[in-house]
Structure formats: C-alpha cells, structure tokens
Amino acid sequence: MDKFNELVKRDLSLAFRQGMDSLMVVAFFIIAVVLFPFGVGPEPNTLAKIAGGTIWVAALLSSMLSLERLFQTDYEDGSLELLALAPIPLEITVLAKVVAHWLTTGLPLIVTAPLLAVLMQMPTEGFIVLIAALLLGTPTLSLIGAVGAALILGSRRGGVLLSLLVLPLYIPILIFGVSAVDAAIFDQSVRPHLVFLGALLAGSMALTPWASAAALRQALE
Amino acid sequence: MTQFFEPEFKGQDLVCVRGERTVFRGLGFSIAPGGALILIGPNGSGKSSLLRMMAGLLRPAAGRMDWVENGQAEDALEDIDAHGARLHYVGHHDAVKPVLSAAENIGFWAHVRGGGQDGIRDALDVLDIKHLYDVPGRFLSAGQKRRVNLARIIAAPAPLWLLDEPTTALDKATIKRLEGAIQKHRDAGGMVVLSTHAEVNTPGAETLNLADFACKAPLDEHVMV
C-alpha cells in the first residue's frame, strides 16, 4: 500500500510540475461544450434537451485527450522497464497510474461540469445526478483508456488509433450516464442507471488492470 | 552493506529471436554469488537482448533460467515479481524525469524497492553527485544522468546487477568509482553481469563471447522453436 501511494504521489507531482495537462483537458471540455449553443442555436428548450448528452460526450473526448501520454513518457525514458521490474505487480502499478490520471483529469472535469450545465440550461434537478454519474463514470473511462494507451505504445499515430480502440468501449458509459441525468430531469428513478454505472466501474476495475499490464509487457519485449 | 546469501543464477540452451532473425542459440551461463560475467561481442550479437532476457523483460524463445539453491532449481520466470525484486537493471535509457530533482529521482526508485534515506545518501556519496541533490533532471548532462541512474541501484540493495554498457558517457574518475562499487557489491556476495566495449576492471570475472553462439546459417535451417 505504501508503494502504491508512492507511485500515485510520483505521477501527481509529475503532472503538477509539467502543469499544462489538466488545464488543457478542462479547457478542451469547456470549449467543446460551448460550441454546441453556436451550432444548434441559443433556444433554451433545445439546449436543455441536449445538455446531458453534450456534457457527457465532451467529457469522454476530453478524458481521452490526455490518455495518450499515460504510459508514453515512461515508455520513452525507460521508466516503464524499471516499473515492470520493480517488486510491485505491474497490475497494481497500472492501477496507481490510473488513479493519478483520474485525479488530474477526471476530477477537474467533474468540478467544471455544473458550470457547463448552467450554460446549457439544464434543469436544476439534473445537477446532483450529473455529478454522481460523472463520479461513477469517469474512473471507468480512465480504466478502459489505460488498456488502449498500453496497446498503442510504440506505434506511430498512436492518438488516432487510441480513439478508434477506446471510443466504442465508452458507449455503455455514455448511455447510462446520459439516461441517469434524463431520468432525474423527468422525475423518474435514477437508481438503475447509477447502479449500472457502478457495475461497469467495478467490472473494469477488476479486469482492465490485467489487460493493461499484459499489453505493457508486450510493448516492452 | 547488505550481505547476500543468494543462490546461483543459471541459464541453459537459451535462444533469442528478434523479428525473424535468430540472434543467438544454445547459450548457457552460470553466475555464483560474488561472481561477475562480462558480455562481449560485436554490435548486434545480442548482448542487450541477453541482459533483457536475464531481467525477464524479454521471453526466451527456448531454454530456461533458474535460481539454483542447494541443488534445487527454481524457474526464474515463473514468478516474475520475485525475480524482479532480486535484480537491478540498467539499460540504454536513464529513466531520469526532467521535472524531478536528482534526489527525487533516486528516492522514488529506492522507496519502491524498500530502500531508506541512508541508502540514498550512500549512493549520492559513491557516485559523487551530492552537489546535484536538488538539480532538476532537465539540467543534467548525459554523464550526470547516467550517474543518477547508477546511484539508483546502489540506493536499494538487490543481489543481481544487470548493467548494459554502464560506462556510456561516464568520465574516467566515475568509471573508477563504478568499479569500486561493483567490487564492493561482489564482496558482499552480489552478482554482476555487464556488457561493455570499454575496459572495466573486474578482477576474476568470467567472459562470455556472444559471437560463439551466433546463428549464421539461413533462418529456415534453424526454425526450431
């Protein structure tokens, strides 16, 4: 557990000192959402109808933006080899890196989301559920994304390949995330949707570290 | 200094295939506690591949590696985490993060392997980089980065050192210091495998010439695995 914290701490301090990554993700998130009123017109009813979906899609895309670098720098400077040889299971190392990734990109998105919900005229009933759904959904995005990020190591044009690999897998999270928000707005039960998001999180927490670690070992050969 | 009472490290009939080319075949080695093995051979003869194989980063196409203790052979690649804990690997890259200071870089790797502050101070001493303590990695020269990387292996003890061209970018005085560190490690029962083109003074070391195991015949005669 100490070593797990050590790994998370290292990635966090790397992220803070390199700075820009989290900021860029949040800036992209805001800009992507802000584009929609320009595209579909400022009509409040129209905006309110697409608010949940817009915010979720923008969140998916911006969380993907930083994934490419999740293992890339460690791979290039040789740290990844040493992490693979360290007396910590590689699966745990992956999990620690995902936790750090979520803290630096997922969490800022959740903090920004309510502001964008106001901008998109989302009815206030949806706010709490939007945050809850993002809290359950964004860690899953980082977990699944880590598999993609590990698979593209060493390939050129990794970023495009990554989106092709990962975005289709994001669809279930998008569906349940948006339907949870809609259910809250139309005064229906939100529980089943959130339960599904929780199940997706639990499932990917148990499965994806193995897949990522296997892909990393392959990349190191 | 930690004393190691570790078993022998042995490999037999190892075959390395990179791409579609067989780099070496039928290679065996054996390192006893306190022993050293120098890998020599022309470029491309598989020195780095053998070291990566010993580290467990590269799976051998055939053959096996064992830790042998009291006649009991334990497959090294079966528990890759336990194997990783027994060794330090220094490859071509220095794994120095540009935004972390030299001490933070060394400290992270030491902590991951359960090393303490004493070990880190000792390591900074041995490689004479105390003055670089809080200098960020991006301001270090190639030689200084290499020293930071080597300090990492002194900061936390592990019985087997796998050093791939450790003298690259080092000045003469530092090579002397490295030789001293290797000797001290071996005196404590540690094992060292190193590949080098330069002279590294390691008394009593065995030499393994990888050219002896090279596979010169056309590939299809040797597609064995």
Interface residues (C-beta under 8 A of the other chain):
Chain A: D2 K3 E6 L7 R10 S13 L14 R17 Q18 E76 D77 G78 S79 E81 L82 A84 L85 A86 P87 I88 P89 L220 E221
Chain B: A55 G56 L57 L58 R59 D81 A82 G84 A85 L87 Y89 G91 H92 H93 D94 A95 V96 K97 V99 L100 E104 F108 W109 H111 V112 R113 G114
